Amino acid sequence: METGAGGLQARRRRARHAAAALVAGCLVVTLAGCTSLSSAAAPPASALATVGRGTGGTTIVDPAPASTRAQAADRAPAPLQPDPSMTVIESAAQCTIRRELTDARGRVPVEDVFPGWSEGGFADPSEVVPGRDAADRTRCPGELPPDPFCEVLLPWTGLASDESFVVASGARRVVDGYLLAMPHGADPAAPPENLPGTRVVTYRFLELAAGDPKGLGAYLDRSFRTCVKARPTTVTGLGTLTGVEALVGTARSEYRAQAAQVVLLRRGTRLAWAVLDGGGWRKGQREVAVRALAAHLL
């Protein structure tokens, strides 16, 4: 134990050192707390309120008095403002919408195209309609070319995607279909293109806008005549279905046949084209298929 003036001075020095250490310690704690606030997890709900269940249901009980809550509200930080330097990301453009068929028109029964078929099948068709941004040419580009690009696939537009074609065509509705008849006794696992008796029909049906503002009908007429040397023909046996315009041409086969038949059909604002491919067609069967397509699509 220290006594006298020297002891008193020593105690004073130790007190000053202790006070300084205490201040330094508080500063370190404060700084550490400031550093961790930005990444600290929110306190659990039990630290803010307790939940009690009474006869009237669930009641939230705030343990803090009103004066404390008012002081906390005064110290609450101001809401964050958006940084003007941040880039705003727009939502993706909706140029087209693919969905299940909403109308029976567009579905063609396989048995009507291939009467008496026993092997094969079909792909359930779906439809594509313009999306909410289809009219915005900046977000949804797509224009029909003045002349067809016959070296690319039907419909020879050279557009990058079917979505671009739907936008460029101005069609109100587009439906794609696929129908297949394989020879009797064929292995269902065999690739259809390797079977000489296969018959395949792929088609696209379009409902044009009134007046065809994009000129799709004229473009396809010109393209079929140019790329597959299509010529006008008469579709017989349609009964009451009158006013059907038809162009028929030939193209290279994808199913080891001598050639594929390509047909363009139109009646008013309804338009369809089809490719009849494969080596299994017999006399008169293509005419039956075309009549079935016209009857169900136009």
VEXDREN-2710 file (C-alpha; in Angstrom, 1 decimal):
% VEXDREN-2710
k/r/px/py/pz
1/MET/0.0/0.0/0.0
2/GLU/1.4/3.4/-1.0
3/THR/1.3/6.3/1.6
4/GLY/2.1/10.0/1.7
5/ALA/2.4/12.6/-1.1
6/GLY/4.3/10.2/-3.3
7/GLY/1.6/7.5/-2.9
8/LEU/-1.1/10.0/-3.6
9/GLN/0.7/11.2/-6.8
10/ALA/1.2/7.6/-7.9
11/ARG/-2.5/6.8/-7.4
12/ARG/-3.4/9.9/-9.4
13/ARG/-1.1/8.8/-12.2
14/ARG/-2.6/5.4/-12.3
15/ALA/-6.1/6.9/-12.3
16/ARG/-5.1/9.1/-15.3
17/HIS/-3.7/6.0/-17.1
18/ALA/-6.8/4.0/-16.3
19/ALA/-9.0/6.8/-17.6
20/ALA/-7.0/7.0/-20.8
21/ALA/-7.1/3.3/-21.2
22/LEU/-10.9/3.3/-20.6
23/VAL/-11.3/6.1/-23.3
24/ALA/-9.2/4.2/-25.7
25/GLY/-11.1/1.0/-25.1
26/CYS/-14.4/2.8/-25.7
27/LEU/-13.0/4.3/-28.9
28/VAL/-12.0/0.9/-30.1
29/VAL/-15.3/-0.6/-29.3
30/THR/-17.1/2.3/-30.9
31/LEU/-15.0/2.0/-34.1
32/ALA/-15.5/-1.7/-34.3
33/GLY/-19.2/-1.2/-33.8
34/CYS/-19.4/1.3/-36.7
35/THR/-17.4/-1.0/-39.0
36/SER/-19.8/-3.9/-38.4
37/LEU/-23.1/-2.0/-38.6
38/SER/-23.3/-2.3/-42.4
39/SER/-23.0/-6.1/-42.4
40/ALA/-24.6/-7.0/-39.1
41/ALA/-27.6/-9.2/-39.2
42/ALA/-30.9/-7.8/-38.0
43/PRO/-31.6/-8.6/-34.4
44/PRO/-34.0/-11.4/-33.8
45/ALA/-37.6/-10.6/-33.3
46/SER/-37.4/-11.7/-29.7
47/ALA/-35.1/-8.8/-29.0
48/LEU/-37.7/-6.3/-30.2
49/ALA/-41.0/-7.6/-29.0
50/THR/-42.6/-10.6/-27.3
51/VAL/-45.6/-12.5/-28.6
52/GLY/-48.4/-13.5/-26.3
53/ARG/-51.5/-15.5/-27.1
54/GLY/-54.7/-14.6/-25.3
55/THR/-58.3/-15.3/-25.8
56/GLY/-58.6/-12.7/-28.5
57/GLY/-55.9/-14.2/-30.7
58/THR/-52.3/-13.2/-31.2
59/THR/-51.1/-10.0/-29.6
60/ILE/-47.9/-8.2/-30.3
61/VAL/-46.5/-6.7/-27.1
62/ASP/-43.8/-4.0/-27.4
63/PRO/-41.5/-4.0/-24.4
64/ALA/-40.2/-0.5/-24.9
65/PRO/-42.1/2.5/-23.5
66/ALA/-43.5/5.2/-25.7
67/SER/-40.7/7.7/-24.9
68/THR/-38.0/5.2/-25.9
69/ARG/-39.7/4.4/-29.2
70/ALA/-40.0/8.2/-29.9
71/GLN/-36.3/8.7/-29.3
72/ALA/-35.5/5.7/-31.5
73/ALA/-37.6/7.1/-34.2
74/ASP/-35.8/10.4/-34.0
75/ARG/-32.5/8.6/-34.4
76/ALA/-33.6/6.4/-37.3
77/PRO/-31.5/6.9/-40.4
78/ALA/-33.1/8.6/-43.4
79/PRO/-34.3/6.3/-46.2
80/LEU/-31.7/5.5/-48.8
81/GLN/-31.9/7.4/-52.1
82/PRO/-31.2/5.8/-55.4
83/ASP/-27.7/6.4/-56.7
84/PRO/-28.0/8.6/-59.9
85/SER/-24.9/6.9/-61.3
86/MET/-26.6/3.4/-61.3
87/THR/-27.8/2.0/-64.6
88/VAL/-31.5/1.2/-64.8
89/ILE/-32.1/-2.3/-66.4
90/GLU/-35.3/-2.5/-68.4
91/SER/-37.3/-5.7/-68.3
92/ALA/-36.9/-8.0/-71.3
93/ALA/-39.0/-7.2/-74.3
94/GLN/-42.0/-9.4/-74.9
95/CYS/-42.2/-9.7/-78.6
96/THR/-44.2/-12.9/-78.9
97/ILE/-46.1/-15.3/-76.6
98/ARG/-46.1/-19.0/-77.2
99/ARG/-49.1/-20.8/-75.7
100/GLU/-51.5/-23.8/-76.1
101/LEU/-54.1/-23.5/-78.9
102/THR/-57.0/-21.3/-78.0
103/ASP/-59.0/-22.2/-81.1
104/ALA/-59.6/-25.5/-82.8
105/ARG/-58.6/-23.9/-86.1
106/GLY/-55.0/-24.8/-86.5
107/ARG/-55.3/-28.4/-85.3
108/VAL/-55.4/-31.0/-88.2
109/PRO/-56.4/-34.6/-87.3
110/VAL/-53.8/-37.0/-88.5
111/GLU/-56.4/-39.5/-89.6
112/ASP/-57.8/-36.9/-92.0
113/VAL/-54.4/-36.3/-93.6
114/PHE/-53.5/-40.0/-93.7
115/PRO/-56.7/-42.1/-93.9
116/GLY/-56.1/-45.6/-92.7
117/TRP/-52.7/-44.8/-91.0
118/SER/-51.6/-47.2/-88.3
119/GLU/-48.0/-46.1/-87.6
120/GLY/-46.7/-42.6/-86.9
121/GLY/-48.1/-39.7/-85.0
122/PHE/-48.1/-36.0/-84.7
123/ALA/-46.7/-33.1/-82.6
124/ASP/-49.3/-31.3/-80.6
125/PRO/-49.4/-27.8/-82.2
126/SER/-49.0/-24.6/-80.3
127/GLU/-49.7/-21.1/-81.3
128/VAL/-47.6/-17.9/-81.2
129/VAL/-49.2/-14.4/-80.9
130/PRO/-47.7/-10.9/-80.7
131/GLY/-46.5/-9.9/-77.3
132/ARG/-47.1/-6.5/-75.6
133/ASP/-44.0/-5.0/-77.2
134/ALA/-44.5/-6.4/-80.7
135/ALA/-45.2/-2.9/-82.2
136/ASP/-42.0/-1.5/-80.8
137/ARG/-39.5/-1.8/-83.7
138/THR/-36.6/-0.8/-81.4
139/ARG/-37.2/-3.7/-79.0
140/CYS/-38.8/-6.1/-81.4
141/PRO/-37.1/-5.7/-84.8
142/GLY/-38.3/-7.6/-87.9
143/GLU/-39.2/-6.6/-91.4
144/LEU/-40.0/-8.8/-94.5
145/PRO/-37.3/-8.4/-97.1
146/PRO/-38.2/-7.0/-100.5
147/ASP/-37.0/-10.2/-102.2
148/PRO/-36.7/-13.8/-100.8
149/PHE/-33.5/-15.5/-99.9
150/CYS/-34.1/-18.8/-101.6
151/GLU/-30.9/-20.3/-100.2
152/VAL/-32.3/-20.3/-96.7
153/LEU/-35.3/-22.2/-95.2
154/LEU/-38.9/-21.6/-96.0
155/PRO/-40.3/-18.9/-95.8
156/TRP/-37.0/-17.5/-97.2
157/THR/-37.0/-14.3/-95.2
158/GLY/-33.4/-14.5/-93.8
159/LEU/-34.7/-13.4/-90.4
160/ALA/-32.8/-14.7/-87.4
161/SER/-35.7/-16.4/-85.6
162/ASP/-39.3/-17.4/-85.8
163/GLU/-40.0/-14.6/-83.3
164/SER/-38.7/-12.1/-85.8
165/PHE/-40.9/-13.6/-88.5
166/VAL/-44.0/-13.4/-86.4
167/VAL/-43.3/-9.7/-85.7
168/ALA/-42.4/-9.0/-89.4
169/SER/-45.5/-10.8/-90.7
170/GLY/-48.0/-8.7/-88.7
171/ALA/-50.0/-12.0/-88.2
172/ARG/-52.5/-12.1/-85.3
173/ARG/-51.8/-15.8/-84.7
174/VAL/-49.3/-18.4/-86.0
175/VAL/-49.6/-22.2/-85.6
176/ASP/-47.1/-24.8/-86.5
177/GLY/-48.0/-28.5/-87.0
178/TYR/-46.2/-31.8/-87.8
179/LEU/-47.9/-35.0/-88.9
180/LEU/-46.2/-38.3/-89.6
181/ALA/-47.3/-41.7/-91.2
182/MET/-44.8/-44.5/-91.2
183/PRO/-45.0/-47.7/-93.2
184/HIS/-46.8/-50.7/-91.7
185/GLY/-44.7/-52.7/-89.4
186/ALA/-42.0/-50.0/-89.2
187/ASP/-39.8/-49.8/-86.1
188/PRO/-41.2/-46.9/-84.2
189/ALA/-37.7/-46.1/-82.9
190/ALA/-36.3/-45.8/-86.4
191/PRO/-35.6/-42.2/-87.7
192/PRO/-38.4/-41.4/-90.1
193/GLU/-36.0/-39.9/-92.7
194/ASN/-34.4/-43.3/-93.1
195/LEU/-37.6/-45.2/-93.9
196/PRO/-38.5/-45.2/-97.6
197/GLY/-42.3/-45.5/-97.0
198/THR/-42.6/-42.5/-94.7
199/ARG/-45.1/-39.6/-95.3
200/VAL/-44.6/-36.3/-93.5
201/VAL/-46.6/-33.1/-93.5
202/THR/-45.3/-30.0/-91.8
203/TYR/-47.5/-26.9/-91.9
204/ARG/-47.8/-23.4/-90.7
205/PHE/-51.1/-21.6/-90.4
206/LEU/-51.4/-17.8/-90.0
207/GLU/-54.3/-15.5/-89.3
208/LEU/-53.5/-12.2/-91.0
209/ALA/-54.5/-8.8/-89.7
210/ALA/-57.3/-7.1/-91.6
211/GLY/-55.9/-5.6/-94.8
212/ASP/-52.6/-7.5/-94.4
213/PRO/-50.7/-4.3/-93.5
214/LYS/-47.3/-6.0/-93.7
215/GLY/-47.9/-7.4/-97.1
216/LEU/-47.2/-11.0/-96.1
217/GLY/-49.6/-12.5/-98.7
218/ALA/-47.9/-10.8/-101.5
219/TYR/-44.4/-11.6/-100.2
220/LEU/-45.2/-15.3/-99.9
221/ASP/-46.8/-15.4/-103.4
222/ARG/-43.7/-13.9/-104.8
223/SER/-41.4/-16.2/-102.8
224/PHE/-43.2/-19.4/-103.6
225/ARG/-43.1/-18.6/-107.3
226/THR/-39.4/-17.7/-107.2
227/CYS/-37.9/-20.3/-104.8
228/VAL/-39.9/-23.4/-105.6
229/LYS/-41.3/-22.5/-109.0
230/ALA/-44.9/-22.8/-107.6
231/ARG/-47.8/-22.3/-110.0
232/PRO/-51.5/-21.8/-109.4
233/THR/-53.6/-24.9/-109.1
234/THR/-57.2/-25.8/-108.2
235/VAL/-58.0/-27.7/-105.0
236/THR/-60.9/-29.9/-105.7
237/GLY/-63.3/-31.7/-103.4
238/LEU/-63.6/-28.9/-100.8
239/GLY/-67.4/-28.9/-100.9
240/THR/-68.7/-25.5/-99.5
241/LEU/-65.2/-24.2/-98.9
242/THR/-64.9/-21.8/-101.8
243/GLY/-62.4/-19.1/-102.7
244/VAL/-59.3/-21.1/-101.9
245/GLU/-56.2/-19.9/-103.8
246/ALA/-53.4/-22.5/-104.1
247/LEU/-49.8/-22.4/-105.3
248/VAL/-47.9/-25.8/-105.7
249/GLY/-44.2/-26.2/-106.3
250/THR/-41.4/-28.7/-105.5
251/ALA/-38.3/-28.6/-103.3
252/ARG/-35.5/-30.8/-102.2
253/SER/-36.6/-33.7/-100.0
254/GLU/-35.4/-34.1/-96.5
255/TYR/-36.7/-37.7/-96.3
256/ARG/-34.8/-39.4/-99.2
257/ALA/-37.6/-38.9/-101.7
258/GLN/-37.2/-37.6/-105.2
259/ALA/-38.7/-34.3/-104.2
260/ALA/-41.0/-32.7/-101.7
261/GLN/-44.3/-30.9/-102.6
262/VAL/-44.7/-27.4/-101.3
263/VAL/-48.2/-25.9/-101.1
264/LEU/-49.3/-22.3/-100.3
265/LEU/-53.1/-22.0/-99.5
266/ARG/-55.0/-18.8/-98.9
267/ARG/-58.6/-17.9/-98.2
268/GLY/-59.3/-14.3/-97.2
269/THR/-57.3/-13.5/-94.1
270/ARG/-56.3/-17.1/-93.4
271/LEU/-53.1/-18.5/-95.0
272/ALA/-51.2/-21.7/-94.7
273/TRP/-48.3/-23.4/-96.3
274/ALA/-47.3/-27.1/-96.1
275/VAL/-44.4/-29.3/-97.1
276/LEU/-45.4/-32.9/-98.1
277/ASP/-42.3/-35.0/-98.0
278/GLY/-41.3/-38.6/-97.9
279/GLY/-41.2/-41.5/-100.3
280/GLY/-44.5/-43.2/-99.2
281/TRP/-47.0/-41.2/-101.1
282/ARG/-49.2/-43.0/-103.6
283/LYS/-51.3/-41.6/-106.4
284/GLY/-54.0/-39.2/-105.1
285/GLN/-52.8/-39.2/-101.4
286/ARG/-51.2/-35.8/-101.6
287/GLU/-54.5/-34.3/-102.9
288/VAL/-56.3/-35.9/-99.9
289/ALA/-53.8/-34.3/-97.5
290/VAL/-54.1/-30.9/-99.1
291/ARG/-57.9/-31.0/-98.9
292/ALA/-57.7/-31.9/-95.2
293/LEU/-55.3/-29.0/-94.6
294/ALA/-57.6/-26.6/-96.4
295/ALA/-60.7/-27.8/-94.7
296/HIS/-59.3/-27.5/-91.1
297/LEU/-57.1/-24.4/-91.5
298/LEU/-59.0/-22.2/-93.9
END
